Amino acid sequence: MADYLKKNKVKMAILAVQTSVAQAVCDKLVKDGILAILNFSPVPLKVSEGVAVQDVDIAASLAILSTKLKVILDGKN
């Protein structure tokens, strides 16, 4: 993976893995040159200074989207 990331100048990654491996995968990504991670895993990642992490709470996002869908559907009745 490191060769691919370097060759293609990849600096951002999306992390969507099981809780049990999230930090290890994060550590590998950072070691291989990733500087920004969009984290879909329900684990707060620990990264060094100079690495950006944005956590995404998929459950909360789905709840919000469900509410918006209900408003749309209720408006059609």
N, CA, C and O of each residue as an XYZ file, in Angstrom:
308
protein
N       0.829     -1.191      0.000
C       0.000      0.000      0.000
C       0.869      1.248      0.000
O       0.546      2.226     -0.675
N       1.959      1.228      0.743
C       2.810      2.417      0.859
C       3.308      2.877     -0.506
O       3.337      4.074     -0.790
N       3.698      1.926     -1.347
C       4.189      2.289     -2.684
C       3.107      2.972     -3.510
O       3.370      3.969     -4.183
N       1.886      2.435     -3.459
C       0.776      3.018     -4.200
C       0.494      4.440     -3.723
O       0.330      5.351     -4.534
N       0.437      4.626     -2.409
C       0.138      5.945     -1.858
C       1.194      6.957     -2.264
O       0.872      8.086     -2.635
N       2.453      6.554     -2.192
C       3.542      7.458     -2.554
C       3.533      7.769     -4.050
O       3.648      8.929     -4.447
N       3.400      6.744     -4.867
C       3.413      6.907     -6.323
C       2.285      7.826     -6.783
O       2.475      8.628     -7.697
N       1.116      7.715     -6.158
C      -0.059      8.484     -6.561
C      -0.280      9.741     -5.720
O      -1.293     10.425     -5.866
N       0.668     10.036     -4.847
C       0.634     11.233     -4.011
C      -0.668     11.349     -3.206
O      -1.240     12.431     -3.076
N      -1.114     10.224     -2.677
C      -2.335     10.181     -1.870
C      -2.014     10.718     -0.481
O      -1.076     10.253      0.167
N      -2.784     11.688     -0.027
C      -2.566     12.290      1.288
C      -3.803     12.206      2.179
O      -3.741     12.563      3.355
N      -4.922     11.740      1.631
C      -6.172     11.664      2.381
C      -6.746     10.253      2.248
O      -6.670      9.630      1.189
N      -7.327      9.760      3.363
C      -7.912      8.422      3.349
C      -9.248      8.416      4.069
O      -9.510      9.243      4.943
N     -10.079      7.469      3.684
C     -11.346      7.211      4.379
C     -11.153      5.918      5.169
O     -10.769      4.888      4.615
N     -11.426      5.988      6.460
C     -11.260      4.828      7.330
C     -12.629      4.325      7.752
O     -13.378      5.032      8.425
N     -12.953      3.101      7.354
C     -14.238      2.482      7.711
C     -13.961      1.008      8.003
O     -14.211      0.131      7.177
N     -13.442      0.771      9.191
C     -13.052     -0.584      9.582
C     -13.635     -0.908     10.951
O     -14.200     -0.044     11.622
N     -13.490     -2.162     11.350
C     -13.978     -2.594     12.666
C     -13.240     -1.854     13.778
O     -12.077     -1.476     13.638
N     -13.942     -1.665     14.864
C     -13.392     -0.987     16.030
C     -12.059     -1.601     16.462
O     -11.127     -0.880     16.819
N     -11.972     -2.902     16.431
C     -10.788     -3.604     16.943
C      -9.508     -3.314     16.164
O      -8.412     -3.517     16.686
N      -9.627     -2.846     14.933
C      -8.434     -2.589     14.115
C      -8.288     -1.132     13.693
O      -7.340     -0.792     12.985
N      -9.195     -0.275     14.109
C      -9.203      1.108     13.639
C      -7.896      1.846     13.928
O      -7.335      2.475     13.031
N      -7.411      1.778     15.153
C      -6.186      2.512     15.488
C      -4.982      1.948     14.734
O      -4.130      2.708     14.273
N      -4.908      0.640     14.607
C      -3.782      0.026     13.893
C      -3.779      0.422     12.422
O      -2.726      0.718     11.859
N      -4.948      0.429     11.804
C      -5.035      0.833     10.398
C      -4.688      2.314     10.260
O      -3.985      2.708      9.330
N      -5.179      3.122     11.178
C      -4.848      4.545     11.196
C      -3.330      4.735     11.294
O      -2.746      5.511     10.538
N      -2.710      4.030     12.217
C      -1.261      4.146     12.403
C      -0.518      3.781     11.118
O       0.452      4.446     10.755
N      -0.961      2.740     10.435
C      -0.334      2.303      9.181
C      -0.506      3.372      8.104
O       0.437      3.684      7.377
N      -1.712      3.932      8.006
C      -1.959      4.988      7.014
C      -1.035      6.180      7.245
O      -0.434      6.702      6.306
N      -0.928      6.602      8.495
C      -0.079      7.754      8.823
C       1.385      7.418      8.537
O       2.115      8.241      7.984
N       1.808      6.232      8.907
C       3.183      5.787      8.638
C       3.477      5.824      7.140
O       4.598      6.122      6.728
N       2.472      5.521      6.335
C       2.634      5.478      4.887
C       2.412      6.825      4.213
O       2.395      6.902      2.985
N       2.239      7.900      5.001
C       2.193      9.240      4.433
C       0.852      9.933      4.387
O       0.752     11.050      3.878
N      -0.194      9.289      4.914
C      -1.514      9.923      4.933
C      -1.516     11.054      5.962
O      -1.024     10.888      7.078
N      -2.072     12.202      5.577
C      -2.094     13.380      6.449
C      -3.496     13.797      6.874
O      -3.647     14.655      7.744
N      -4.520     13.204      6.273
C      -5.909     13.536      6.614
C      -6.748     12.262      6.524
O      -6.653     11.508      5.555
N      -7.572     12.035      7.552
C      -8.380     10.813      7.619
C      -9.829     11.169      7.926
O     -10.121     11.860      8.903
N     -10.730     10.685      7.075
C     -12.167     10.771      7.343
C     -12.527      9.468      8.047
O     -12.504      8.400      7.435
N     -12.857      9.557      9.320
C     -13.012      8.386     10.179
C     -14.477      8.003     10.382
O     -15.218      8.696     11.080
N     -14.883      6.903      9.770
C     -16.224      6.362      9.956
C     -16.256      5.319     11.079
O     -17.331      4.829     11.425
N     -15.120      4.978     11.643
C     -15.064      4.000     12.727
C     -15.492      4.668     14.039
O     -15.184      5.837     14.268
N     -16.194      3.936     14.890
C     -16.660      4.534     16.152
C     -15.574      4.558     17.224
O     -15.819      4.218     18.382
N     -14.380      4.961     16.824
C     -13.230      4.999     17.719
C     -12.564      6.361     17.571
O     -12.283      6.783     16.449
N     -12.305      7.054     18.667
C     -11.541      8.299     18.552
C     -10.073      7.952     18.260
O      -9.400      7.322     19.076
N      -9.601      8.364     17.112
C      -8.238      8.022     16.704
C      -7.221      8.957     17.340
O      -7.468     10.152     17.502
N      -6.083      8.397     17.692
C      -4.978      9.185     18.234
C      -3.952      9.336     17.126
O      -3.408      8.348     16.632
N      -3.689     10.578     16.737
C      -2.713     10.844     15.686
C      -1.740     11.922     16.155
O      -2.024     12.681     17.081
N      -0.617     11.968     15.512
C       0.380     12.969     15.863
C      -0.011     14.328     15.292
O      -0.873     14.438     14.420
N       0.650     15.355     15.813
C       0.425     16.705     15.303
C       0.779     16.722     13.820
O       1.754     16.104     13.394
N      -0.016     17.429     13.054
C       0.217     17.492     11.620
C      -0.630     16.518     10.822
O      -0.547     16.474      9.595
N      -1.453     15.727     11.527
C      -2.384     14.812     10.873
C      -3.794     15.227     11.281
O      -4.083     15.377     12.469
N      -4.666     15.410     10.299
C      -6.044     15.830     10.560
C      -6.977     14.625     10.530
O      -6.857     13.747      9.676
N      -7.908     14.603     11.480
C      -8.931     13.551     11.532
C     -10.288     14.214     11.642
O     -10.492     15.110     12.462
N     -11.215     13.766     10.808
C     -12.607     14.205     10.903
C     -13.453     12.968     11.176
O     -13.535     12.065     10.343
N     -14.080     12.933     12.345
C     -14.934     11.798     12.708
C     -16.324     11.979     12.118
O     -16.870     13.082     12.100
N     -16.887     10.874     11.636
C     -18.242     10.861     11.100
C     -19.052      9.875     11.927
O     -18.705      8.698     12.016
N     -20.128     10.354     12.531
C     -21.010      9.484     13.307
C     -22.136      9.034     12.375
O     -23.137      9.731     12.208
N     -21.957      7.881     11.785
C     -22.898      7.388     10.778
C     -24.283      7.150     11.384
O     -25.293      7.371     10.715
N     -24.342      6.707     12.626
C     -25.644      6.463     13.266
C     -26.408      7.769     13.422
O     -27.607      7.821     13.149
N     -25.730      8.818     13.856
C     -26.389     10.124     14.000
C     -26.825     10.657     12.643
O     -27.917     11.211     12.516
N     -25.988     10.497     11.638
C     -26.339     10.961     10.298
C     -27.566     10.230      9.750
O     -28.432     10.843      9.126
N     -27.635      8.929      9.985
C     -28.807      8.162      9.538
C     -30.062      8.587     10.284
O     -31.139      8.643      9.691
N     -29.946      8.885     11.556
C     -31.103      9.343     12.328
C     -31.620     10.671     11.783
O     -32.829     10.856     11.641
N     -30.724     11.581     11.481
C     -31.116     12.877     10.910
C     -31.769     12.680      9.553
O     -32.803     13.281      9.262
N     -31.162     11.834      8.718
C     -31.719     11.585      7.392
C     -33.099     10.940      7.482
O     -33.983     11.264      6.689
N     -33.292     10.035      8.434
C     -34.611      9.407      8.636
C     -35.663     10.443      8.995
O     -36.791     10.385      8.505
N     -35.297     11.390      9.847
C     -36.222     12.456     10.234
C     -36.584     13.310      9.034
O     -37.750     13.665      8.857
N     -35.608     13.645      8.210
C     -35.874     14.438      7.004
C     -36.780     13.685      6.034
O     -37.674     14.274      5.427
N     -36.547     12.379      5.893
C     -37.387     11.564      5.024
C     -38.821     11.527      5.542
O     -39.768     11.612      4.759
N     -38.983     11.400      6.847
C     -40.330     11.369      7.429
C     -41.067     12.669      7.138
O     -42.255     12.643      6.815
N     -40.382     13.809      7.245
C     -41.001     15.101      6.947
C     -41.458     15.151      5.487
O     -42.546     15.635      5.178
N     -40.607     14.643      4.603
C     -40.973     14.633      3.166
C     -42.186     13.744      2.938
O     -43.137     14.142      2.266
N     -42.151     12.542      3.497
C     -43.258     11.612      3.282
C     -44.548     12.104      3.916
O     -45.617     11.948      3.325
N     -44.478     12.698      5.107
C     -45.680     13.227      5.765
C     -46.278     14.388      4.965
O     -47.490     14.601      4.980
N     -45.428     15.126      4.277
C     -45.910     16.242      3.469
C     -46.651     15.808      2.227
O     -47.412     16.587      1.653
N     -46.438     14.572      1.803
C     -47.083     14.063      0.600
C     -48.432     13.440      0.875
O     -49.163     13.116     -0.061
N     -48.780     13.266      2.136
C     -50.069     12.645      2.498
C     -51.138     13.673      2.691
O     -52.279     13.327      2.998
